[in-house]
Amino acid sequence: MFDGTPGETSGGRGRPNRRALLGPAAAITAMAAALTVFGPTGGTADAAAACAGRPVKAVGLRGGELHLFKGNGYACAVTVADSAGARRQMSVTIQARGGAPAGDSGVYTQRAGPITVYSGTRCVRATGAISGSSAQTGWVC
């Protein structure tokens, strides 16, 4: 017997229930609307995808940017190159006031990090470098 359960056919004719098709159609419509309004992601969205929390500071440096995020008692930093390309020396360091610094350094094509530290309500600072060009956020509270 037909009771309206999604995926069940109506009347035994082998046709899908209209309500079962409405869910996926609504989801596709919502995704299309989001792309229309917000557009495709890129650039700083790469940094946002790497770190949780809200962006609190971004500092430019030759060849890229240093991004600092904070949220739920944690802080995260990432150094992102302007464009992927040749491998180059990159680094990122983050420190909560009173805590030990944590970092990532190496030869990368796109980004160094993300590095996350517990900060609680303390101020944090981050430093990033790409091929000898460096930048600092200073203390962010």
TIVO-2410 file (N, C-alpha, C; in nm, 3 decimals):
# residues 141
REC num residu      c1      c2      c3 atome chaine
REC   1      M   0.084  -0.118   0.000     N      A
REC   1      M   0.000   0.000   0.000    CA      A
REC   1      M   0.088   0.124   0.000     C      A
REC   2      F   0.049   0.227  -0.071     N      A
REC   2      F   0.123   0.353  -0.083    CA      A
REC   2      F   0.096   0.441   0.039     C      A
REC   3      D   0.205   0.480   0.110     N      A
REC   3      D   0.187   0.566   0.228    CA      A
REC   3      D   0.263   0.697   0.218     C      A
REC   4      G   0.319   0.730   0.102     N      A
REC   4      G   0.389   0.858   0.082    CA      A
REC   4      G   0.535   0.855   0.123     C      A
REC   5      T   0.588   0.740   0.155     N      A
REC   5      T   0.728   0.729   0.193    CA      A
REC   5      T   0.814   0.760   0.072     C      A
REC   6      P   0.919   0.847   0.089     N      A
REC   6      P   1.006   0.879  -0.024    CA      A
REC   6      P   1.063   0.753  -0.087     C      A
REC   7      G   1.066   0.753  -0.218     N      A
REC   7      G   1.120   0.641  -0.293    CA      A
REC   7      G   1.016   0.536  -0.326     C      A
REC   8      E   0.901   0.543  -0.265     N      A
REC   8      E   0.795   0.445  -0.290    CA      A
REC   8      E   0.721   0.489  -0.416     C      A
REC   9      T   0.672   0.395  -0.491     N      A
REC   9      T   0.597   0.427  -0.611    CA      A
REC   9      T   0.451   0.447  -0.578     C      A
REC  10      S   0.384   0.526  -0.662     N      A
REC  10      S   0.243   0.555  -0.636    CA      A
REC  10      S   0.154   0.469  -0.723     C      A
REC  11      G   0.053   0.413  -0.665     N      A
REC  11      G  -0.050   0.342  -0.739    CA      A
REC  11      G  -0.002   0.217  -0.809     C      A
REC  12      G   0.119   0.170  -0.782     N      A
REC  12      G   0.167   0.047  -0.842    CA      A
REC  12      G   0.198   0.061  -0.989     C      A
REC  13      R   0.208   0.183  -1.041     N      A
REC  13      R   0.234   0.203  -1.184    CA      A
REC  13      R   0.384   0.212  -1.214     C      A
REC  14      G   0.470   0.208  -1.108     N      A
REC  14      G   0.613   0.213  -1.131    CA      A
REC  14      G   0.667   0.354  -1.144     C      A
REC  15      R   0.582   0.455  -1.124     N      A
REC  15      R   0.630   0.593  -1.132    CA      A
REC  15      R   0.675   0.637  -0.993     C      A
REC  16      P   0.783   0.716  -0.985     N      A
REC  16      P   0.828   0.761  -0.854    CA      A
REC  16      P   0.730   0.862  -0.792     C      A
REC  17      N   0.727   0.861  -0.663     N      A
REC  17      N   0.645   0.954  -0.586    CA      A
REC  17      N   0.697   1.096  -0.609     C      A
REC  18      R   0.610   1.193  -0.631     N      A
REC  18      R   0.650   1.332  -0.654    CA      A
REC  18      R   0.725   1.388  -0.535     C      A
REC  19      R   0.683   1.355  -0.414     N      A
REC  19      R   0.751   1.405  -0.295    CA      A
REC  19      R   0.893   1.351  -0.287     C      A
REC  20      A   0.916   1.231  -0.335     N      A
REC  20      A   1.050   1.173  -0.332    CA      A
REC  20      A   1.144   1.250  -0.425     C      A
REC  21      L   1.093   1.305  -0.533     N      A
REC  21      L   1.175   1.380  -0.628    CA      A
REC  21      L   1.194   1.525  -0.587     C      A
REC  22      L   1.108   1.578  -0.502     N      A
REC  22      L   1.114   1.718  -0.463    CA      A
REC  22      L   1.241   1.748  -0.383     C      A
REC  23      G   1.285   1.660  -0.295     N      A
REC  23      G   1.405   1.682  -0.213    CA      A
REC  23      G   1.529   1.708  -0.297     C      A
REC  24      P   1.568   1.618  -0.388     N      A
REC  24      P   1.686   1.642  -0.471    CA      A
REC  24      P   1.671   1.764  -0.561     C      A
REC  25      A   1.552   1.789  -0.613     N      A
REC  25      A   1.531   1.905  -0.699    CA      A
REC  25      A   1.551   2.034  -0.621     C      A
REC  26      A   1.502   2.039  -0.497     N      A
REC  26      A   1.520   2.157  -0.414    CA      A
REC  26      A   1.667   2.178  -0.381     C      A
REC  27      A   1.740   2.072  -0.357     N      A
REC  27      A   1.882   2.083  -0.325    CA      A
REC  27      A   1.961   2.136  -0.444     C      A
REC  28      I   1.931   2.088  -0.562     N      A
REC  28      I   1.999   2.136  -0.683    CA      A
REC  28      I   1.969   2.282  -0.707     C      A
REC  29      T   1.845   2.323  -0.688     N      A
REC  29      T   1.807   2.463  -0.705    CA      A
REC  29      T   1.880   2.551  -0.606     C      A
REC  30      A   1.892   2.507  -0.481     N      A
REC  30      A   1.961   2.586  -0.379    CA      A
REC  30      A   2.109   2.601  -0.412     C      A
REC  31      M   2.174   2.493  -0.460     N      A
REC  31      M   2.315   2.502  -0.497    CA      A
REC  31      M   2.335   2.597  -0.614     C      A
REC  32      A   2.248   2.591  -0.713     N      A
REC  32      A   2.259   2.681  -0.828    CA      A
REC  32      A   2.242   2.826  -0.784     C      A
REC  33      A   2.149   2.852  -0.694     N      A
REC  33      A   2.127   2.989  -0.644    CA      A
REC  33      A   2.249   3.037  -0.567     C      A
REC  34      A   2.311   2.951  -0.488     N      A
REC  34      A   2.428   2.991  -0.410    CA      A
REC  34      A   2.544   3.026  -0.504     C      A
REC  35      L   2.565   2.949  -0.610     N      A
REC  35      L   2.671   2.981  -0.705    CA      A
REC  35      L   2.643   3.112  -0.777     C      A
REC  36      T   2.517   3.139  -0.806     N      A
REC  36      T   2.481   3.263  -0.874    CA      A
REC  36      T   2.507   3.382  -0.783     C      A
REC  37      V   2.470   3.371  -0.656     N      A
REC  37      V   2.484   3.483  -0.564    CA      A
REC  37      V   2.628   3.501  -0.520     C      A
REC  38      F   2.695   3.394  -0.480     N      A
REC  38      F   2.829   3.404  -0.423    CA      A
REC  38      F   2.941   3.380  -0.522     C      A
REC  39      G   2.913   3.319  -0.633     N      A
REC  39      G   3.013   3.292  -0.734    CA      A
REC  39      G   3.106   3.179  -0.693     C      A
REC  40      P   3.191   3.136  -0.785     N      A
REC  40      P   3.285   3.030  -0.753    CA      A
REC  40      P   3.391   3.081  -0.655     C      A
REC  41      T   3.446   2.990  -0.576     N      A
REC  41      T   3.546   3.030  -0.478    CA      A
REC  41      T   3.684   3.027  -0.538     C      A
REC  42      G   3.776   3.093  -0.473     N      A
REC  42      G   3.914   3.096  -0.517    CA      A
REC  42      G   3.991   3.195  -0.434     C      A
REC  43      G   4.122   3.204  -0.455     N      A
REC  43      G   4.204   3.301  -0.384    CA      A
REC  43      G   4.203   3.279  -0.235     C      A
REC  44      T   4.150   3.377  -0.161     N      A
REC  44      T   4.150   3.367  -0.016    CA      A
REC  44      T   4.059   3.257   0.034     C      A
REC  45      A   3.972   3.206  -0.049     N      A
REC  45      A   3.886   3.094  -0.008    CA      A
REC  45      A   3.971   2.971   0.019     C      A
REC  46      D   4.087   2.958  -0.048     N      A
REC  46      D   4.176   2.846  -0.021    CA      A
REC  46      D   4.223   2.850   0.124     C      A
REC  47      A   4.257   2.970   0.173     N      A
REC  47      A   4.300   2.984   0.311    CA      A
REC  47      A   4.186   2.955   0.407     C      A
REC  48      A   4.067   3.002   0.373     N      A
REC  48      A   3.950   2.979   0.458    CA      A
REC  48      A   3.918   2.830   0.465     C      A
REC  49      A   3.936   2.759   0.356     N      A
REC  49      A   3.909   2.616   0.356    CA      A
REC  49      A   4.011   2.542   0.442     C      A
REC  50      A   4.132   2.597   0.454     N      A
REC  50      A   4.237   2.531   0.530    CA      A
REC  50      A   4.220   2.549   0.679     C      A
REC  51      C   4.162   2.661   0.724     N      A
REC  51      C   4.151   2.692   0.866    CA      A
REC  51      C   4.005   2.709   0.908     C      A
REC  52      A   3.976   2.662   1.029     N      A
REC  52      A   3.844   2.685   1.087    CA      A
REC  52      A   3.845   2.819   1.159     C      A
REC  53      G   3.728   2.873   1.183     N      A
REC  53      G   3.717   3.000   1.253    CA      A
REC  53      G   3.689   3.114   1.158     C      A
REC  54      R   3.689   3.234   1.213     N      A
REC  54      R   3.662   3.352   1.130    CA      A
REC  54      R   3.794   3.422   1.099     C      A
REC  55      P   3.806   3.479   0.980     N      A
REC  55      P   3.930   3.550   0.947    CA      A
REC  55      P   3.942   3.677   1.032     C      A
REC  56      V   4.057   3.696   1.097     N      A
REC  56      V   4.075   3.815   1.179    CA      A
REC  56      V   4.182   3.908   1.124     C      A
REC  57      K   4.273   3.855   1.043     N      A
REC  57      K   4.374   3.942   0.983    CA      A
REC  57      K   4.437   3.875   0.863     C      A
REC  58      A   4.464   3.954   0.761     N      A
REC  58      A   4.537   3.908   0.643    CA      A
REC  58      A   4.644   4.011   0.613     C      A
REC  59      V   4.766   3.965   0.592     N      A
REC  59      V   4.878   4.054   0.566    CA      A
REC  59      V   4.942   4.012   0.435     C      A
REC  60      G   4.959   4.106   0.346     N      A
REC  60      G   5.021   4.077   0.218    CA      A
REC  60      G   5.172   4.072   0.227     C      A
REC  61      L   5.231   3.988   0.146     N      A
REC  61      L   5.376   3.983   0.131    CA      A
REC  61      L   5.405   3.952  -0.014     C      A
REC  62      R   5.528   3.979  -0.057     N      A
REC  62      R   5.561   3.956  -0.197    CA      A
REC  62      R   5.538   3.810  -0.233     C      A
REC  63      G   5.447   3.785  -0.324     N      A
REC  63      G   5.420   3.649  -0.370    CA      A
REC  63      G   5.304   3.580  -0.300     C      A
REC  64      G   5.235   3.647  -0.206     N      A
REC  64      G   5.123   3.582  -0.140    CA      A
REC  64      G   5.069   3.658  -0.021     C      A
REC  65      E   5.004   3.586   0.070     N      A
REC  65      E   4.942   3.646   0.187    CA      A
REC  65      E   4.953   3.553   0.307     C      A
REC  66      L   4.955   3.614   0.425     N      A
REC  66      L   4.949   3.543   0.553    CA      A
REC  66      L   4.810   3.564   0.609     C      A
REC  67      H   4.740   3.457   0.645     N      A
REC  67      H   4.604   3.465   0.697    CA      A
REC  67      H   4.599   3.412   0.840     C      A
REC  68      L   4.525   3.483   0.925     N      A
REC  68      L   4.507   3.443   1.065    CA      A
REC  68      L   4.358   3.430   1.092     C      A
REC  69      F   4.320   3.319   1.154     N      A
REC  69      F   4.180   3.289   1.186    CA      A
REC  69      F   4.170   3.258   1.335     C      A
REC  70      K   4.054   3.293   1.396     N      A
REC  70      K   4.029   3.258   1.536    CA      A
REC  70      K   3.886   3.209   1.551     C      A
REC  71      G   3.867   3.113   1.641     N      A
REC  71      G   3.732   3.065   1.668    CA      A
REC  71      G   3.732   2.949   1.765     C      A
REC  72      N   3.635   2.948   1.855     N      A
REC  72      N   3.615   2.840   1.952    CA      A
REC  72      N   3.740   2.810   2.035     C      A
REC  73      G   3.814   2.914   2.071     N      A
REC  73      G   3.932   2.895   2.155    CA      A
REC  73      G   4.057   2.855   2.081     C      A
REC  74      Y   4.052   2.847   1.950     N      A
REC  74      Y   4.168   2.809   1.871    CA      A
REC  74      Y   4.203   2.920   1.772     C      A
REC  75      A   4.330   2.923   1.733     N      A
REC  75      A   4.378   3.016   1.631    CA      A
REC  75      A   4.451   2.935   1.524     C      A
REC  76      C   4.441   2.979   1.401     N      A
REC  76      C   4.499   2.907   1.288    CA      A
REC  76      C   4.565   3.006   1.194     C      A
REC  77      A   4.679   2.969   1.140     N      A
REC  77      A   4.749   3.055   1.044    CA      A
REC  77      A   4.792   2.972   0.923     C      A
REC  78      V   4.794   3.039   0.808     N      A
REC  78      V   4.837   2.976   0.684    CA      A
REC  78      V   4.899   3.082   0.594     C      A
REC  79      T   5.007   3.047   0.527     N      A
REC  79      T   5.067   3.134   0.426    CA      A
REC  79      T   5.030   3.077   0.290     C      A
REC  80      V   4.968   3.160   0.206     N      A
REC  80      V   4.918   3.115   0.077    CA      A
REC  80      V   4.985   3.194  -0.035     C      A
REC  81      A   5.038   3.123  -0.135     N      A
REC  81      A   5.099   3.186  -0.251    CA      A
REC  81      A   4.992   3.246  -0.341     C      A
REC  82      D   5.025   3.354  -0.412     N      A
REC  82      D   4.931   3.416  -0.506    CA      A
REC  82      D   4.887   3.318  -0.612     C      A
REC  83      S   4.979   3.237  -0.659     N      A
REC  83      S   4.944   3.137  -0.760    CA      A
REC  83      S   5.032   3.015  -0.741     C      A
REC  84      A   4.975   2.901  -0.772     N      A
REC  84      A   5.053   2.778  -0.766    CA      A
REC  84      A   5.155   2.783  -0.878     C      A
REC  85      G   5.271   2.734  -0.853     N      A
REC  85      G   5.374   2.738  -0.956    CA      A
REC  85      G   5.492   2.656  -0.912     C      A
REC  86      A   5.609   2.712  -0.934     N      A
REC  86      A   5.732   2.643  -0.897    CA      A
REC  86      A   5.739   2.626  -0.747     C      A
REC  87      R   5.807   2.520  -0.704     N      A
REC  87      R   5.826   2.499  -0.561    CA      A
REC  87      R   5.918   2.607  -0.508     C      A
REC  88      R   5.882   2.660  -0.390     N      A
REC  88      R   5.961   2.766  -0.327    CA      A
REC  88      R   5.957   2.750  -0.176     C      A
REC  89      Q   6.053   2.808  -0.110     N      A
REC  89      Q   6.059   2.802   0.035    CA      A
REC  89      Q   5.944   2.885   0.093     C      A
REC  90      M   5.863   2.821   0.181     N      A
REC  90      M   5.751   2.888   0.245    CA      A
REC  90      M   5.746   2.847   0.391     C      A
REC  91      S   5.695   2.938   0.476     N      A
REC  91      S   5.681   2.904   0.617    CA      A
REC  91      S   5.566   2.980   0.680     C      A
REC  92      V   5.519   2.928   0.793     N      A
REC  92      V   5.417   2.994   0.874    CA      A
REC  92      V   5.443   2.954   1.019     C      A
REC  93      T   5.430   3.052   1.108     N      A
REC  93      T   5.447   3.029   1.251    CA      A
REC  93      T   5.334   3.101   1.323     C      A
REC  94      I   5.280   3.038   1.427     N      A
REC  94      I   5.173   3.099   1.506    CA      A
REC  94      I   5.205   3.076   1.654     C      A
REC  95      Q   5.171   3.175   1.736     N      A
REC  95      Q   5.199   3.166   1.879    CA      A
REC  95      Q   5.089   3.235   1.958     C      A
REC  96      A   5.037   3.166   2.058     N      A
REC  96      A   4.946   3.227   2.153    CA      A
REC  96      A   5.030   3.292   2.262     C      A
REC  97      R   4.990   3.409   2.310     N      A
REC  97      R   5.067   3.478   2.411    CA      A
REC  97      R   5.088   3.387   2.532     C      A
REC  98      G   5.215   3.370   2.572     N      A
REC  98      G   5.249   3.283   2.683    CA      A
REC  98      G   5.273   3.139   2.643     C      A
REC  99      G   5.248   3.106   2.517     N      A
REC  99      G   5.266   2.969   2.469    CA      A
REC  99      G   5.387   2.958   2.378     C      A
REC 100      A   5.422   2.837   2.345     N      A
REC 100      A   5.533   2.811   2.253    CA      A
REC 100      A   5.487   2.830   2.109     C      A
REC 101      P   5.573   2.882   2.023     N      A
REC 101      P   5.536   2.894   1.882    CA      A
REC 101      P   5.528   2.758   1.814     C      A
REC 102      A   5.438   2.747   1.717     N      A
REC 102      A   5.425   2.627   1.635    CA      A
REC 102      A   5.434   2.669   1.489     C      A
REC 103      G   5.492   2.586   1.405     N      A
REC 103      G   5.507   2.629   1.267    CA      A
REC 103      G   5.522   2.517   1.168     C      A
REC 104      D   5.528   2.558   1.043     N      A
REC 104      D   5.545   2.468   0.930    CA      A
REC 104      D   5.638   2.538   0.832     C      A
REC 105      S   5.741   2.471   0.789     N      A
REC 105      S   5.836   2.528   0.695    CA      A
REC 105      S   5.879   2.421   0.597     C      A
REC 106      G   5.892   2.458   0.472     N      A
REC 106      G   5.934   2.362   0.371    CA      A
REC 106      G   5.931   2.423   0.233     C      A
REC 107      V   5.946   2.339   0.134     N      A
REC 107      V   5.942   2.382  -0.006    CA      A
REC 107      V   5.807   2.339  -0.062     C      A
REC 108      Y   5.721   2.437  -0.091     N      A
REC 108      Y   5.583   2.411  -0.133    CA      A
REC 108      Y   5.549   2.489  -0.259     C      A
REC 109      T   5.443   2.446  -0.328     N      A
REC 109      T   5.396   2.518  -0.447    CA      A
REC 109      T   5.280   2.612  -0.416     C      A
REC 110      Q   5.199   2.583  -0.314     N      A
REC 110      Q   5.077   2.660  -0.290    CA      A
REC 110      Q   5.070   2.724  -0.152     C      A
REC 111      R   5.095   2.646  -0.044     N      A
REC 111      R   5.078   2.704   0.090    CA      A
REC 111      R   5.159   2.630   0.196     C      A
REC 112      A   5.190   2.705   0.302     N      A
REC 112      A   5.251   2.648   0.421    CA      A
REC 112      A   5.145   2.651   0.530     C      A
REC 113      G   5.129   2.543   0.601     N      A
REC 113      G   5.024   2.534   0.702    CA      A
REC 113      G   4.908   2.457   0.645     C      A
REC 114      P   4.798   2.455   0.709     N      A
REC 114      P   4.759   2.536   0.824    CA      A
REC 114      P   4.818   2.483   0.955     C      A
REC 115      I   4.844   2.575   1.048     N      A
REC 115      I   4.891   2.542   1.181    CA      A
REC 115      I   4.788   2.597   1.280     C      A
REC 116      T   4.740   2.510   1.369     N      A
REC 116      T   4.638   2.549   1.467    CA      A
REC 116      T   4.694   2.532   1.607     C      A
REC 117      V   4.669   2.631   1.693     N      A
REC 117      V   4.708   2.624   1.834    CA      A
REC 117      V   4.589   2.660   1.921     C      A
REC 118      Y   4.588   2.607   2.043     N      A
REC 118      Y   4.486   2.647   2.139    CA      A
REC 118      Y   4.525   2.783   2.193     C      A
REC 119      S   4.434   2.879   2.187     N      A
REC 119      S   4.464   3.013   2.235    CA      A
REC 119      S   4.372   3.058   2.347     C      A
REC 120      G   4.260   2.989   2.366     N      A
REC 120      G   4.163   3.033   2.467    CA      A
REC 120      G   4.120   3.175   2.434     C      A
REC 121      T   4.136   3.266   2.528     N      A
REC 121      T   4.102   3.407   2.504    CA      A
REC 121      T   4.227   3.492   2.490     C      A
REC 122      R   4.344   3.427   2.478     N      A
REC 122      R   4.470   3.500   2.469    CA      A
REC 122      R   4.492   3.558   2.330     C      A
REC 123      C   4.578   3.659   2.323     N      A
REC 123      C   4.618   3.718   2.196    CA      A
REC 123      C   4.708   3.619   2.121     C      A
REC 124      V   4.710   3.630   1.991     N      A
REC 124      V   4.796   3.545   1.909    CA      A
REC 124      V   4.869   3.630   1.806     C      A
REC 125      R   4.981   3.578   1.756     N      A
REC 125      R   5.053   3.644   1.647    CA      A
REC 125      R   5.100   3.537   1.550     C      A
REC 126      A   5.118   3.579   1.426     N      A
REC 126      A   5.161   3.486   1.323    CA      A
REC 126      A   5.266   3.553   1.234     C      A
REC 127      T   5.352   3.472   1.178     N      A
REC 127      T   5.454   3.517   1.085    CA      A
REC 127      T   5.451   3.423   0.965     C      A
REC 128      G   5.463   3.479   0.847     N      A
REC 128      G   5.466   3.398   0.726    CA      A
REC 128      G   5.576   3.446   0.633     C      A
REC 129      A   5.626   3.356   0.551     N      A
REC 129      A   5.732   3.392   0.456    CA      A
REC 129      A   5.719   3.311   0.329     C      A
REC 130      I   5.752   3.378   0.218     N      A
REC 130      I   5.758   3.313   0.087    CA      A
REC 130      I   5.885   3.361   0.019     C      A
REC 131      S   5.976   3.270  -0.009     N      A
REC 131      S   6.101   3.300  -0.081    CA      A
REC 131      S   6.173   3.422  -0.025     C      A
REC 132      G   6.187   3.431   0.105     N      A
REC 132      G   6.263   3.540   0.166    CA      A
REC 132      G   6.182   3.664   0.200     C      A
REC 133      S   6.063   3.680   0.147     N      A
REC 133      S   5.976   3.792   0.182    CA      A
REC 133      S   5.888   3.749   0.298     C      A
REC 134      S   5.889   3.826   0.409     N      A
REC 134      S   5.812   3.785   0.526    CA      A
REC 134      S   5.716   3.894   0.572     C      A
REC 135      A   5.619   3.852   0.652     N      A
REC 135      A   5.519   3.944   0.709    CA      A
REC 135      A   5.478   3.893   0.844     C      A
REC 136      Q   5.434   3.985   0.931     N      A
REC 136      Q   5.386   3.950   1.065    CA      A
REC 136      Q   5.250   4.014   1.088     C      A
REC 137      T   5.169   3.950   1.170     N      A
REC 137      T   5.039   4.008   1.203    CA      A
REC 137      T   5.048   4.100   1.323     C      A
REC 138      G   5.151   4.088   1.404     N      A
REC 138      G   5.153   4.155   1.534    CA      A
REC 138      G   5.055   4.081   1.626     C      A
REC 139      W   5.045   4.126   1.751     N      A
REC 139      W   4.953   4.059   1.844    CA      A
REC 139      W   4.810   4.095   1.810     C      A
REC 140      V   4.727   3.994   1.793     N      A
REC 140      V   4.585   4.013   1.762    CA      A
REC 140      V   4.507   3.956   1.879     C      A
REC 141      C   4.425   4.040   1.943     N      A
REC 141      C   4.350   3.997   2.061    CA      A
REC 141      C   4.203   3.976   2.030     C      A
***
